[in-house]
């Protein structure tokens, strides 16, 4: 591998219907300020990862605006504003409460540098 760090990571997920609520949490690493890494759902910024410093990870959680979701394929993208900054995102948890209001489905994805 090389020492170049990706400027963004994208994860795709599919919805069969628009749920009542979608929340996701992700651990950010190497985040030094509150506007360093933007979080987009389907190309629209919904927030930024919380800073935790160079050494510590910090969990950031987001309630996804339902009007940003669509039936079918959706994407969540993390974009680093600083070129060649060392950073990363760790375990990514998505909680989806369906229209019936039953227990939320929790989807866990592992984000890694080998993935796009």
C-alpha positions in Angstrom: 0.0 0.0 0.0 0.9 3.6 -0.3 0.6 6.5 2.2 -2.0 8.4 0.2 -5.4 8.5 1.9 -8.7 8.5 0.1 -10.5 11.8 0.1 -13.9 10.0 0.4 -15.6 6.7 1.2 -19.0 5.8 0.0 -21.4 3.0 1.2 -24.5 2.0 -0.7 -27.6 0.5 0.8 -31.0 -0.5 -0.6 -34.4 0.3 0.7 -37.6 -1.6 -0.2 -39.7 1.2 1.2 -39.1 4.6 2.9 -39.0 3.7 6.6 -40.3 5.8 9.6 -36.8 6.6 10.8 -33.2 6.0 9.7 -30.3 6.7 12.0 -26.7 5.8 11.5 -23.6 6.0 13.7 -20.0 5.8 12.6 -16.6 6.0 14.4 -14.3 8.7 13.0 -10.6 8.6 13.4 -8.1 11.5 12.9 -10.9 14.1 12.8 -9.5 17.4 14.1 -12.2 19.9 13.5 -16.0 20.0 13.1 -16.0 20.7 9.4 -13.2 18.4 8.3 -15.3 15.4 7.1 -18.7 16.0 5.6 -21.5 13.4 5.5 -23.7 13.2 2.5 -26.8 11.1 1.9 -27.5 10.7 -1.8 -25.2 13.7 -2.5 -26.7 16.1 0.0 -24.7 17.1 3.1 -26.6 16.2 6.3 -23.8 17.0 8.8 -20.1 16.5 9.7 -18.2 13.9 11.8 -17.4 15.0 15.3 -13.7 15.8 16.0 -11.9 13.3 18.2 -8.2 14.3 17.5 -5.5 12.3 15.9 -5.4 9.4 18.3 -8.9 8.9 19.6 -11.9 7.7 17.7 -15.3 9.4 18.3 -18.8 8.2 17.4 -21.0 10.5 15.3 -24.7 9.8 14.9 -27.1 11.2 12.3 -30.9 11.1 11.9 -31.3 10.9 8.1 -34.0 13.3 6.7 -36.5 11.0 5.1 -36.9 13.3 2.1 -33.2 12.5 1.3 -34.0 8.8 0.9 -35.5 6.9 -2.0 -36.8 3.4 -2.7 -33.9 1.4 -4.2 -30.3 2.4 -4.0 -29.0 5.0 -1.6 -25.5 6.2 -0.7 -23.8 7.6 2.3 -20.5 9.4 1.5 -17.9 10.7 3.9 -15.6 13.4 2.3 -12.4 14.7 3.8 -11.7 18.4 3.1 -7.9 18.2 3.6 -5.8 16.7 0.9 -3.7 13.7 2.1 -5.0 13.9 5.6 -4.7 10.7 7.7 -8.3 9.8 8.7 -10.7 7.0 8.6 -14.1 5.7 9.5 -14.7 2.5 11.5 -17.7 0.4 12.3 -20.7 1.8 10.7 -24.2 1.0 12.2 -27.5 1.7 10.5 -30.8 1.5 12.4 -33.9 1.4 10.3 -37.4 1.5 11.9 -39.9 0.2 9.4 -43.4 1.5 8.8 -44.9 -1.1 11.0 -42.9 0.3 13.9 -41.4 -3.0 15.0 -37.9 -3.3 16.4 -35.4 -1.5 14.3 -33.3 -3.5 11.9 -29.6 -2.9 12.5 -27.2 -3.2 9.6 -23.5 -3.2 10.5 -21.0 -2.5 7.8 -17.2 -2.4 8.2 -15.6 0.5 6.4 -12.0 -0.2 5.3 -9.4 1.4 3.0 -9.7 -1.6 0.6 -13.3 -0.7 -0.1 -14.6 2.1 -2.4 
